[in-house]
Amino acid sequence: MNEFMKRAIELSIENIKQNNGGPFGVVIVKNDEIIAEGTNLVTSTCDPTAHAEIMAIRNACKKLQSFHIPDCTMYTSCEPCPMCLSAAYWAHIKTIYYGNTKQDAAQIDFDDSFIYEQLEKPYEQRAIPMKNIMRDDAIKAFELWQNKQDKIKY
């Protein structure tokens, strides 16, 4: 277990030295073997979703040819942000081990408490307003999906 966390931490340090993005590294393990790694590539790819956890999940899913990886464990150098935690749930990851806490991250200006606060607010009070429009038209796609006989559920 410690060897996997050590590798995640090594990746986070290497990522800083290579100037690819933030100080975050992740490994995904299945059957006591690292099957995927990821580092934060937000700044080098100009992609705000390119967090280390997301990159590792993408790599693991590609390697295993599956959008669910329930037999996998994530080792991440820092407690996942809301986006990454959501992705881990969508991927059905079994367990997450993390090094630094979200409070540690906040102390170096990676503070996701704003997102948690926003989620608690009514839509009209959020920093990014959300407005429901054209639901009667949009629901048609959901109705098609609901009745689709050969759909792949996820």
C-alpha positions in Angstrom: 0.0 0.0 0.0 2.7 2.5 0.9 4.6 1.8 -2.3 1.6 2.9 -4.3 1.2 6.1 -2.3 5.0 6.7 -2.6 4.6 6.5 -6.4 1.7 8.9 -6.4 3.8 11.4 -4.4 6.8 10.9 -6.7 4.5 11.7 -9.7 3.3 14.9 -8.0 6.9 16.0 -7.4 8.0 15.1 -11.0 5.1 17.0 -12.3 6.2 20.2 -10.6 9.8 19.8 -11.9 8.5 19.2 -15.4 6.2 22.2 -15.2 3.2 20.3 -16.5 0.7 21.5 -14.0 -0.2 21.4 -10.3 1.5 19.3 -7.6 -0.8 16.3 -7.9 -0.1 12.6 -8.8 -2.3 9.5 -8.9 -1.9 5.8 -9.4 -4.7 3.3 -9.9 -4.1 -0.2 -8.7 -5.8 -3.5 -9.6 -4.7 -6.8 -8.1 -1.7 -5.2 -6.4 -0.4 -3.8 -9.7 -0.3 -0.2 -11.0 -2.4 -0.2 -14.1 -2.6 3.6 -14.7 -1.0 6.8 -13.6 -1.9 10.4 -13.9 -0.6 13.9 -13.1 -2.2 17.3 -13.2 -2.0 18.7 -16.8 -4.3 21.6 -16.4 -1.8 24.4 -17.4 0.1 22.4 -20.0 -3.0 21.2 -21.9 -5.2 24.3 -21.2 -7.8 21.9 -19.9 -9.4 22.7 -16.5 -10.6 19.1 -16.2 -7.1 17.6 -16.6 -6.7 16.9 -12.9 -4.4 14.0 -12.0 -7.3 11.8 -10.9 -9.2 12.4 -14.1 -6.2 11.6 -16.2 -5.5 8.4 -14.2 -9.2 7.3 -14.5 -9.1 7.9 -18.2 -5.9 5.9 -18.6 -7.2 3.0 -16.4 -10.5 2.8 -18.3 -8.7 2.8 -21.6 -6.3 0.1 -20.5 -9.2 -2.1 -19.1 -11.5 -1.2 -22.0 -14.3 -0.4 -19.5 -16.1 2.7 -18.2 -16.4 1.0 -14.8 -13.4 0.0 -12.8 -14.9 -1.4 -9.5 -11.9 -3.7 -8.7 -9.5 -0.7 -8.7 -8.1 1.4 -5.9 -6.9 5.0 -6.3 -3.9 6.4 -4.5 -3.7 10.1 -4.9 -1.2 12.6 -3.5 -4.1 14.8 -2.3 -7.7 14.5 -1.3 -9.8 14.7 -4.5 -11.7 17.8 -5.4 -15.4 17.6 -6.0 -15.0 17.0 -9.8 -12.4 14.2 -9.2 -14.4 12.6 -6.4 -17.5 12.6 -8.7 -15.4 10.9 -11.4 -14.2 8.2 -9.0 -17.9 7.5 -8.1 -18.9 7.4 -11.8 -15.9 4.9 -12.4 -17.0 2.8 -9.4 -13.6 2.9 -7.8 -13.4 0.7 -4.8 -11.3 2.7 -2.4 -9.4 6.0 -2.4 -6.3 6.6 -0.3 -5.0 10.2 -0.2 -1.9 12.0 1.2 -2.5 15.8 1.5 -5.9 17.0 2.7 -8.1 19.5 1.1 -7.1 21.9 3.9 -3.5 21.4 2.9 -4.4 22.2 -0.7 -6.3 25.3 0.3 -3.1 26.6 2.1 -1.3 26.6 -1.3 -4.2 28.2 -3.2 -6.0 25.0 -4.4 -9.1 25.8 -2.4 -12.2 23.9 -3.6 -14.4 25.0 -0.6 -16.0 27.6 -2.9 -17.4 24.8 -5.1 -18.8 23.0 -2.0 -20.4 26.3 -0.9 -21.9 26.9 -4.4 -23.5 23.4 -4.5 -25.4 24.3 -1.3 -26.9 27.5 -2.7 -30.2 27.7 -4.7 -29.5 28.0 -8.4 -30.3 31.7 -8.6 -27.7 32.5 -5.9 -24.8 30.7 -7.4 -21.8 32.5 -9.0 -22.7 30.8 -12.2 -26.5 31.1 -12.5 -28.3 28.1 -13.7 -31.6 28.5 -15.6 -33.9 25.8 -16.8 -35.1 26.4 -20.4 -36.7 24.3 -23.1 -37.3 21.3 -20.9 -40.3 20.1 -23.0 -37.9 19.8 -26.0 -35.0 18.4 -24.1 -37.0 15.6 -22.4 -37.5 14.0 -25.8 -33.9 12.6 -25.7 -34.5 11.2 -22.2 -37.7 9.5 -23.4 -35.9 8.0 -26.4 -33.2 6.7 -24.0 -35.7 5.3 -21.6 -37.4 3.3 -24.3 -34.1 2.2 -26.1 -33.9 -1.6 -25.9 -30.1 -1.9 -26.6 -28.8 0.8 -24.4 -25.7 0.3 -22.3 -26.4 1.5 -18.8 -23.7 3.3 -16.8 
